[in-house]
Amino acid sequence: MTTPLTTGNGRLKDTRKLSRRSVRSERRLFLADGPKAVEGALSVPGCVVEVFATPAATEQYAGLATEAVEVPWTLVDDRALASLSDSVSPAGVVALCRHLDRPLDDLLSTPRRLVALCADVRDPGNAGTVVRCADAAGVEVVVLAGSSVDAYNPKTVRASVGSLFHVPVAVEPDAAAAVRAARAAGLTVLAADGAGEVDLFEADELLTRPTAWLFGNEAWGLPDELAALADHRVRIPIHGRAESLNLSTAAALCLYASARAQRRTLQE
């Protein structure tokens, strides 16, 4: 068996630099940690540059190793693998991947029915969970806009549980430009807003339209000037004493409400 690489290996030292966002952005590379993420990455042609795995993980995830026939599968020891992962308990397999995001205009050049716009979402766990919810609901494009967290932050990638590799993603530094682009593409923009004038559960007709949902920051929501660009502000009713809902929970409710309304219309 090939001797596993150790932490002192020059290639691994260079790969560890991808823990910094600036390096990821410059090189257009990132790390996908864990079997689900690696499986998702391998499903995208040309995405994976190399897979690093411990001997034990190589044996445990033999199916992944078989799937990676055209990708270098490099053995590393436990310490070296841990140095590539920010997980408390690394699963033993990490993929070096190329960035996946595409220009927003390209993604909206095809007619879309359901899009998620995330403006200034800062928590990587929330961002990854929104991507996962979007994937499950059948969303066609996810946009990380404004000063949102890096799509390739290790926690974002892990929280998406592979969905980052299933849903087309755009990164747009100007959140207002993202909203305007969605409207120009013929999408009705619905801002998720606790003080919205429309009740989510009384908006069936509205939800059947091709829609871009606009979600704001976890702590302060959407700034008024950005929400004003939307066609409607939609609230999720709070029936109990909770002040509000977690961003990813609210996103799941909104996206699934649209998916349900749109699918029911298509079946009629």
ROTORFI-646278 format. One record per residue (C-alpha): residue in three letters; x, y negated, z. Coordinates in Angstrom, 1 decimal. Layout:
<atoms>
+------+--------+--------+--------+
! type !     px !     py !     pz !
+------+--------+--------+--------+
!  ALA !      X !      Y !      Z !
...
+------+--------+--------+--------+
</atoms>
This chain:
<atoms>
+------+--------+--------+--------+
! type !     px !     py !     pz !
+------+--------+--------+--------+
!  MET !    0.0 !    0.0 !    0.0 !
!  THR !    1.2 !   -3.5 !   -0.8 !
!  THR !    2.5 !   -5.3 !    2.3 !
!  PRO !    0.0 !   -8.0 !    3.4 !
!  LEU !    1.1 !  -11.6 !    3.2 !
!  THR !    1.8 !  -13.4 !    6.5 !
!  THR !    1.1 !  -17.0 !    7.6 !
!  GLY !    4.6 !  -18.1 !    6.5 !
!  ASN !    3.9 !  -17.3 !    2.9 !
!  GLY !    4.2 !  -20.4 !    0.7 !
!  ARG !    1.0 !  -19.8 !   -1.3 !
!  LEU !   -1.0 !  -19.4 !    1.9 !
!  LYS !    0.5 !  -22.6 !    3.4 !
!  ASP !   -0.6 !  -24.4 !    0.3 !
!  THR !   -4.0 !  -22.9 !    0.4 !
!  ARG !   -4.5 !  -23.9 !    4.0 !
!  LYS !   -4.3 !  -27.6 !    2.9 !
!  LEU !   -7.8 !  -27.2 !    1.5 !
!  SER !   -9.1 !  -27.6 !    5.0 !
!  ARG !   -8.8 !  -31.4 !    4.2 !
!  ARG !  -11.6 !  -32.9 !    2.1 !
!  SER !   -9.1 !  -35.1 !    0.2 !
!  VAL !   -7.2 !  -32.1 !   -0.9 !
!  ARG !  -10.3 !  -30.3 !   -1.9 !
!  SER !  -11.5 !  -33.3 !   -4.0 !
!  GLU !   -8.1 !  -33.7 !   -5.6 !
!  ARG !   -7.6 !  -30.1 !   -6.6 !
!  ARG !  -11.3 !  -29.3 !   -7.2 !
!  LEU !  -10.8 !  -26.2 !   -5.1 !
!  PHE !  -12.4 !  -24.9 !   -1.9 !
!  LEU !  -12.5 !  -21.8 !    0.3 !
!  ALA !  -15.6 !  -19.5 !    0.7 !
!  ASP !  -15.4 !  -17.6 !    3.9 !
!  GLY !  -17.2 !  -14.3 !    4.6 !
!  PRO !  -18.6 !  -11.5 !    2.5 !
!  LYS !  -21.9 !  -13.3 !    1.5 !
!  ALA !  -20.0 !  -16.4 !    0.3 !
!  VAL !  -17.5 !  -14.3 !   -1.6 !
!  GLU !  -20.2 !  -12.2 !   -3.1 !
!  GLY !  -22.0 !  -15.4 !   -4.3 !
!  ALA !  -18.8 !  -16.8 !   -5.6 !
!  LEU !  -18.0 !  -13.7 !   -7.6 !
!  SER !  -21.4 !  -13.9 !   -9.2 !
!  VAL !  -20.4 !  -17.2 !  -10.9 !
!  PRO !  -18.2 !  -16.6 !  -13.9 !
!  GLY !  -14.9 !  -18.4 !  -13.6 !
!  CYS !  -15.5 !  -19.6 !  -10.1 !
!  VAL !  -13.1 !  -17.5 !   -8.1 !
!  VAL !   -9.4 !  -18.0 !   -8.5 !
!  GLU !   -8.2 !  -15.4 !   -5.9 !
!  VAL !   -9.6 !  -13.4 !   -3.0 !
!  PHE !   -7.6 !  -13.0 !    0.3 !
!  ALA !   -8.6 !  -10.1 !    2.5 !
!  THR !   -7.2 !   -8.0 !    5.3 !
!  PRO !   -6.7 !   -4.3 !    4.7 !
!  ALA !   -9.6 !   -3.5 !    7.1 !
!  ALA !  -12.0 !   -5.9 !    5.3 !
!  THR !  -10.8 !   -4.5 !    1.9 !
!  GLU !  -11.9 !   -1.1 !    3.1 !
!  GLN !  -15.1 !   -2.4 !    4.7 !
!  TYR !  -16.1 !   -4.4 !    1.6 !
!  ALA !  -14.9 !   -2.1 !   -1.0 !
!  GLY !  -17.9 !   -3.1 !   -3.2 !
!  LEU !  -16.6 !   -6.6 !   -3.4 !
!  ALA !  -13.1 !   -5.5 !   -4.2 !
!  THR !  -14.6 !   -3.5 !   -7.1 !
!  GLU !  -16.6 !   -6.4 !   -8.2 !
!  ALA !  -13.5 !   -8.6 !   -8.3 !
!  VAL !  -11.9 !   -6.7 !  -11.2 !
!  GLU !  -10.8 !   -9.8 !  -13.1 !
!  VAL !   -9.7 !  -11.7 !  -10.0 !
!  PRO !   -6.5 !  -11.2 !   -7.9 !
!  TRP !   -7.3 !   -9.5 !   -4.6 !
!  THR !   -4.5 !  -10.3 !   -2.2 !
!  LEU !   -3.9 !   -8.5 !    1.0 !
!  VAL !   -3.1 !  -10.7 !    4.1 !
!  ASP !   -2.6 !   -9.9 !    7.7 !
!  ASP !   -5.2 !  -10.8 !   10.4 !
!  ARG !   -3.3 !  -14.0 !   11.5 !
!  ALA !   -3.0 !  -15.2 !    7.9 !
!  LEU !   -6.6 !  -14.6 !    7.2 !
!  ALA !   -7.6 !  -16.4 !   10.4 !
!  SER !   -5.5 !  -19.4 !    9.3 !
!  LEU !   -7.7 !  -19.7 !    6.2 !
!  SER !  -11.0 !  -19.5 !    8.1 !
!  ASP !  -12.6 !  -21.9 !   10.6 !
!  SER !  -14.9 !  -19.2 !   11.8 !
!  VAL !  -14.6 !  -18.1 !   15.5 !
!  SER !  -14.8 !  -14.5 !   14.3 !
!  PRO !  -13.5 !  -14.3 !   10.7 !
!  ALA !  -15.0 !  -11.5 !    8.6 !
!  GLY !  -11.7 !  -10.8 !    7.0 !
!  VAL !  -12.3 !  -12.0 !    3.4 !
!  VAL !  -12.0 !  -15.5 !    1.9 !
!  ALA !  -12.2 !  -16.6 !   -1.7 !
!  LEU !  -10.4 !  -19.5 !   -3.3 !
!  CYS !  -13.0 !  -21.1 !   -5.6 !
!  ARG !  -13.3 !  -23.8 !   -8.2 !
!  HIS !  -15.8 !  -26.7 !   -7.5 !
!  LEU !  -19.2 !  -26.1 !   -8.8 !
!  ASP !  -20.9 !  -29.5 !   -8.9 !
!  ARG !  -22.0 !  -31.0 !  -12.1 !
!  PRO !  -22.9 !  -34.6 !  -13.1 !
!  LEU !  -26.5 !  -35.5 !  -12.1 !
!  ASP !  -27.4 !  -36.8 !  -15.5 !
!  ASP !  -26.4 !  -33.4 !  -17.0 !
!  LEU !  -28.5 !  -31.5 !  -14.5 !
!  LEU !  -31.6 !  -33.7 !  -15.1 !
!  SER !  -31.3 !  -33.6 !  -18.9 !
!  THR !  -33.3 !  -30.4 !  -18.7 !
!  PRO !  -37.0 !  -30.8 !  -17.5 !
!  ARG !  -37.1 !  -29.9 !  -13.8 !
!  ARG !  -40.1 !  -29.2 !  -11.6 !
!  LEU !  -38.5 !  -29.3 !   -8.1 !
!  VAL !  -35.4 !  -31.2 !   -7.0 !
!  ALA !  -34.0 !  -31.9 !   -3.5 !
!  LEU !  -32.2 !  -35.3 !   -2.9 !
!  CYS !  -30.2 !  -35.5 !    0.3 !
!  ALA !  -29.1 !  -39.0 !    1.2 !
!  ASP !  -26.4 !  -39.6 !    3.8 !
!  VAL !  -26.8 !  -36.1 !    5.3 !
!  ARG !  -23.8 !  -35.9 !    7.6 !
!  ASP !  -24.0 !  -32.6 !    9.4 !
!  PRO !  -22.5 !  -29.7 !    7.4 !
!  GLY !  -24.7 !  -27.1 !    9.0 !
!  ASN !  -27.8 !  -29.0 !    8.1 !
!  ALA !  -26.6 !  -29.6 !    4.5 !
!  GLY !  -25.8 !  -25.9 !    4.0 !
!  THR !  -29.1 !  -24.9 !    5.5 !
!  VAL !  -31.0 !  -27.3 !    3.2 !
!  VAL !  -29.2 !  -25.7 !    0.2 !
!  ARG !  -30.2 !  -22.3 !    1.5 !
!  CYS !  -33.9 !  -23.4 !    1.9 !
!  ALA !  -33.8 !  -25.0 !   -1.5 !
!  ASP !  -32.5 !  -21.8 !   -3.0 !
!  ALA !  -35.3 !  -19.8 !   -1.3 !
!  ALA !  -38.0 !  -22.2 !   -2.4 !
!  GLY !  -36.9 !  -22.1 !   -6.0 !
!  VAL !  -35.5 !  -25.6 !   -6.2 !
!  GLU !  -33.7 !  -26.2 !   -9.4 !
!  VAL !  -31.2 !  -28.9 !   -8.4 !
!  VAL !  -29.8 !  -30.1 !   -5.1 !
!  VAL !  -28.2 !  -33.6 !   -4.9 !
!  LEU !  -25.9 !  -34.7 !   -2.1 !
!  ALA !  -26.1 !  -38.4 !   -2.4 !
!  GLY !  -24.6 !  -41.5 !   -0.7 !
!  SER !  -22.2 !  -40.7 !    2.2 !
!  SER !  -23.4 !  -37.1 !    2.6 !
!  VAL !  -21.1 !  -34.4 !    3.9 !
!  ASP !  -18.8 !  -32.7 !    1.4 !
!  ALA !  -20.6 !  -29.8 !   -0.3 !
!  TYR !  -17.4 !  -27.8 !    0.1 !
!  ASN !  -16.9 !  -28.3 !    3.8 !
!  PRO !  -16.3 !  -24.8 !    5.3 !
!  LYS !  -19.4 !  -25.1 !    7.6 !
!  THR !  -21.6 !  -26.3 !    4.7 !
!  VAL !  -20.5 !  -23.3 !    2.6 !
!  ARG !  -21.0 !  -20.9 !    5.4 !
!  ALA !  -24.4 !  -22.3 !    6.4 !
!  SER !  -25.6 !  -21.9 !    2.8 !
!  VAL !  -25.0 !  -18.1 !    3.1 !
!  GLY !  -24.1 !  -17.9 !   -0.6 !
!  SER !  -26.9 !  -20.2 !   -1.8 !
!  LEU !  -24.3 !  -22.8 !   -2.8 !
!  PHE !  -23.4 !  -20.5 !   -5.7 !
!  HIS !  -27.1 !  -20.0 !   -6.8 !
!  VAL !  -28.4 !  -23.6 !   -7.0 !
!  PRO !  -26.9 !  -26.3 !   -9.3 !
!  VAL !  -25.5 !  -29.1 !   -7.1 !
!  ALA !  -24.7 !  -32.7 !   -8.0 !
!  VAL !  -22.7 !  -35.2 !   -5.9 !
!  GLU !  -23.8 !  -38.8 !   -6.4 !
!  PRO !  -22.1 !  -41.5 !   -4.3 !
!  ASP !  -24.9 !  -44.0 !   -4.9 !
!  ALA !  -28.2 !  -42.7 !   -3.3 !
!  ALA !  -30.3 !  -45.4 !   -5.0 !
!  ALA !  -28.9 !  -44.4 !   -8.4 !
!  ALA !  -29.8 !  -40.8 !   -7.7 !
!  VAL !  -33.4 !  -41.8 !   -6.9 !
!  ARG !  -33.6 !  -43.9 !  -10.1 !
!  ALA !  -32.2 !  -41.0 !  -12.1 !
!  ALA !  -34.8 !  -38.7 !  -10.8 !
!  ARG !  -37.6 !  -41.1 !  -11.7 !
!  ALA !  -36.2 !  -41.7 !  -15.1 !
!  ALA !  -36.2 !  -37.9 !  -15.6 !
!  GLY !  -40.0 !  -37.9 !  -15.1 !
!  LEU !  -40.0 !  -36.7 !  -11.5 !
!  THR !  -42.3 !  -38.0 !   -8.8 !
!  VAL !  -40.1 !  -39.0 !   -5.9 !
!  LEU !  -41.5 !  -38.2 !   -2.5 !
!  ALA !  -39.7 !  -39.5 !    0.5 !
!  ALA !  -39.9 !  -37.4 !    3.7 !
!  ASP !  -40.8 !  -40.0 !    6.3 !
!  GLY !  -42.4 !  -39.5 !    9.7 !
!  ALA !  -44.3 !  -42.7 !    9.2 !
!  GLY !  -45.4 !  -41.9 !    5.6 !
!  GLU !  -48.8 !  -42.9 !    4.3 !
!  VAL !  -49.4 !  -39.4 !    2.9 !
!  ASP !  -50.0 !  -36.3 !    5.0 !
!  LEU !  -48.0 !  -33.3 !    3.6 !
!  PHE !  -50.9 !  -30.9 !    4.2 !
!  GLU !  -53.5 !  -33.2 !    2.4 !
!  ALA !  -51.4 !  -33.8 !   -0.7 !
!  ASP !  -52.1 !  -30.7 !   -2.8 !
!  GLU !  -52.7 !  -32.6 !   -6.1 !
!  LEU !  -49.6 !  -34.8 !   -5.6 !
!  LEU !  -47.5 !  -31.7 !   -4.8 !
!  THR !  -48.3 !  -30.1 !   -8.2 !
!  ARG !  -46.4 !  -32.7 !  -10.1 !
!  PRO !  -42.7 !  -32.3 !  -11.0 !
!  THR !  -41.1 !  -33.6 !   -7.8 !
!  ALA !  -37.9 !  -34.8 !   -6.3 !
!  TRP !  -38.0 !  -34.7 !   -2.5 !
!  LEU !  -35.9 !  -37.4 !   -0.8 !
!  PHE !  -34.5 !  -36.5 !    2.6 !
!  GLY !  -32.5 !  -38.9 !    4.8 !
!  ASN !  -29.9 !  -38.8 !    7.6 !
!  GLU !  -30.5 !  -36.5 !   10.6 !
!  ALA !  -30.4 !  -39.3 !   13.1 !
!  TRP !  -31.9 !  -42.4 !   11.4 !
!  GLY !  -33.8 !  -41.0 !    8.5 !
!  LEU !  -34.2 !  -43.0 !    5.3 !
!  PRO !  -33.3 !  -46.7 !    5.2 !
!  ASP !  -36.3 !  -48.8 !    4.1 !
!  GLU !  -34.7 !  -50.0 !    1.0 !
!  LEU !  -34.1 !  -46.4 !   -0.2 !
!  ALA !  -37.5 !  -45.1 !    0.8 !
!  ALA !  -39.0 !  -48.1 !   -1.0 !
!  LEU !  -37.7 !  -46.6 !   -4.3 !
!  ALA !  -39.8 !  -43.5 !   -3.8 !
!  ASP !  -43.3 !  -43.1 !   -5.3 !
!  HIS !  -44.8 !  -42.1 !   -2.0 !
!  ARG !  -43.7 !  -41.6 !    1.6 !
!  VAL !  -44.9 !  -38.2 !    3.0 !
!  ARG !  -45.1 !  -37.3 !    6.6 !
!  ILE !  -45.2 !  -33.9 !    8.2 !
!  PRO !  -47.9 !  -34.1 !   10.9 !
!  ILE !  -46.7 !  -33.5 !   14.5 !
!  HIS !  -49.4 !  -31.7 !   16.5 !
!  GLY !  -47.5 !  -31.2 !   19.7 !
!  ARG !  -45.2 !  -33.4 !   21.8 !
!  ALA !  -42.0 !  -33.1 !   19.8 !
!  GLU !  -40.8 !  -36.5 !   18.6 !
!  SER !  -39.6 !  -35.1 !   15.2 !
!  LEU !  -38.4 !  -32.1 !   13.3 !
!  ASN !  -34.8 !  -31.1 !   12.5 !
!  LEU !  -33.8 !  -32.2 !    9.0 !
!  SER !  -33.4 !  -28.7 !    7.6 !
!  THR !  -36.8 !  -27.6 !    9.1 !
!  ALA !  -38.5 !  -30.6 !    7.6 !
!  ALA !  -36.9 !  -29.9 !    4.2 !
!  ALA !  -38.0 !  -26.3 !    4.3 !
!  LEU !  -41.6 !  -27.3 !    5.0 !
!  CYS !  -41.7 !  -29.9 !    2.2 !
!  LEU !  -40.0 !  -27.8 !   -0.4 !
!  TYR !  -42.1 !  -24.8 !    0.2 !
!  ALA !  -45.3 !  -26.9 !    0.2 !
!  SER !  -44.3 !  -28.1 !   -3.3 !
!  ALA !  -43.3 !  -24.6 !   -4.4 !
!  ARG !  -46.7 !  -23.2 !   -3.3 !
!  ALA !  -48.7 !  -26.0 !   -5.0 !
!  GLN !  -46.8 !  -25.7 !   -8.2 !
!  ARG !  -46.9 !  -21.9 !   -8.4 !
!  ARG !  -50.6 !  -21.9 !   -7.7 !
!  THR !  -51.2 !  -24.4 !  -10.5 !
!  LEU !  -49.2 !  -22.3 !  -13.0 !
!  GLN !  -51.2 !  -19.2 !  -12.1 !
!  GLU !  -54.6 !  -20.9 !  -12.7 !
+------+--------+--------+--------+
</atoms>
